[in-house]
Amino acid sequence: PAFDTLRDFTPVAHVGRYDLAVAIKTSLPANTLAEFLIWARANPKDASYGTAGNGTLLHFYGLILGEEAKAPLSHVAYRGAGPAVTDLVGGHVTGAILPLGTLVQQARSGKVKILAISGGQRSVILPDVPTVKELGYPKLELSGWFGVFAPAATPPDIVNRLNEIFRTAAHTPAVREKLLAAGLEPENMSPAGLAAVIKRDYERWGPVIKASGFTADSN
């Protein structure tokens, strides 16, 4: 990309965090994450996971899941979450790693099986689904997030005012209800707090991406 993520933008506000869901098609003979990973080791040619695209958090989460569990999981990149959900429901891909909010309705209607979520605690929208930490994979605990950014030269007083506006809006009942329905948990975070999150994630994922050999030109 023609920009430097850490240099060219000013963090303004954290909009909300979301958990990732590890899901499989209903026809697969597994009902827990452990059973799926056993199946994957026995069926390496068929053990695949769909995501919303190459180079996404979802893509690399699948890589570290496979490494931690010593299971051969092949990545299938889709052009967005919608097509990945469609193929998972149709049984055309074995599994998927997607934002939890994109799979809730399919899980409730029995069209997919969600085996685990990535967050630090169980989700209020699917409380029966365990976390990866509960299942013995503490290194896989994480959440994705959305944020608002401004150009790097934006004056601090404007950044702080915008942060106040977004934080207030995110915690009004109407907006909070919409965010929660979309699988997003609002965070009461300052610009400095969001900057710390970016730095943490940059340091966490940089080595993973480099070790994978992935580049911006990878297909």
N, C-alpha and C positions, 0 to 999 in steps of 0.2 A: 504493500500500500504506500501511497505517496504522503504519508504522515507518520509521526512518531507518537504512539499512544500516550506515553508518559510526559512528553514535552509539549505537544501541540494542543492539549485540551485542559480545561479547568474543571475539576469535579464540582458539581452543583448540589445534586440531591440523589439519595438512594430511594428508588421508587418502590422496590419490593423484592424479596427473595423468593425462590421457588425450589422445591425438591424435585429430584429426578426420580423416575420410576423405571425399574427393571421389569419388563413384561414379556410374556411369551404367548404364542397362539394357543387356543383352547385344546387343539387336538394333540398337543405334545404330552407324553406320559410323565408329567412332572407337576407337582403342586407346591413345591417349595424351592427356594433358591438352591439349596443343597442338592435336591433331586435334579434340577435343571443342569447344574454344573457336572454332576455325575454323567448325565445323559450326553452333555457336550463333549466330555472326554472320550466317551465311547463312540460318538458320531461326529468326529471333527469336520468332515466335509459338509455337514448340514448345520453346524452350529454357527448361526449368523445373528447379527443384531442390526436393525435398521435405525437410522437417526435422521435428523432434519438436515444433515449436510456434512461435507468434509470440513475439517478444521474447527468444528464446533466443540463446546464443552461436552456434549453428548458423545461425540466421536472419541475423544480422549478418555472419557470416563469408562467407556467400554474397554479401551486398551488396558487401563490399570486394573479393571475388574478381572480381565482375563489373566493378567500377570499375577495378581494376588491369589487368585483361585487356581492357577495353573491349569486353565481351561482354554482351548483353542477357539476363540470367538472371532469370526470374520465380520468386518464392517461393511455394511451396505448403506451408501449415502443416497438420500432422497432429496428432492428439491422442496424442502419444507416438511413440517411435522404432519400436515394433512395426508400427503401421499403415503408416508410411513405408517400412519394409523390405518389407512385403508388397506394396505397390503398385509398388515398384521392381522386385522380382523378377517381378511380373506384367506389367511393361511399361506400367503405367498412368501413370507419371511418368517423365520423361526421365532425371533424375538425382537425386542426394540428397547432402546433407552431414550426416553422422551420426558419432557416436563410433565409432572404428575397431572396438572390440570387438563392436559390434552387427552388423557386416557380415563378420567374418572367415570364418565358416562358409559363408556364401553365396558369398563370393569364392573360397574353396578348392574349392567344388563347381561353380564356373563359372556361377552363377546371376546374378551381377552383376560388373561390371568396376570395380575400384578404381584410379583414375588417379593419385592423389597423396595424401599425408598431410601434416598441418600441422606435425608436430613438427620439432625441430631435427636429428634423425637418423633413419635408417630404423628401422622397428620390427622387433624380433626375431621377432615372430609372422608378419610378411609382409615379409621382407627384400628382395624383388624390387620392391616398390613405392617409387618415388622420393618425396622430400620436395618441397614447393612451392619451397623455397629452391634445391634442385638444378635445378629447372625454370625458374628465373629470376624468382621472386616472393619475395624475401627479406622483404618487408613482411608477408607472409601467414604467416610462421612464428609459431606459438603453440601452447599446450596448454590444454585445459580442466582443471578440477580440482574435487575435492570436499573440503570441510572440515567440521570440527566447531566449533560455536559455543555460547557460554553467554550468559546475560543480562549486560548491561553492568556491573552492580554486583558480579559474582562476584569474591570476594577473589583476589588474585594467587597465593597459595599453593595454592589449590584449582585454579586454571587451570594452574599449572605441574605439579601432580601429575597432573591429567587428561592433559596433554600427554605426560608421561612414559609413562603407561599406554598411550595410543594409539600412540605411537612404538614402544614395545617390542612391542606386539601386531602392528603392521604389518610388523615385520621378523622375526617368527617364521616358520619354513619353511612351516607349514600355511596361515597367513593370507596370507603373501606369494604363495604359489602360487595361492590363490583370487583375489587382487587382480589378478595378472598374467593369469590366465585370463579375467578380465572386462575386460581392456584397461587396467588401472590400474597405474601405476608408483608405488610408495610413495616418499614424500619425507621425509627426516629433517629436520623443520623445527620451529623454536620458535614460540611464539605471536607473537613480534615478527616473525619471518620471514613468517608467514601474513598478518599485518597489512600488511606491505610489499607482498605479492602483491596484496592487495585494493586498496590505494591505487594501485598500478601499473595494474591492470585498470580501476579506476574512471576514471583519467585517460585511459587509452587508448580506452575504449569510450564514454565520455560524449559526446565530440564526434561520433562516428559515429552514435550513436543520435539525437542532436539534429538532425544534418544530414538524417537519413532522414525526420524528421517523425513518427516512431513515438511513441505514448504508451501508457500502461497500459490505455487504453480502446480501442486499435486492434484491429480484427478481423483 
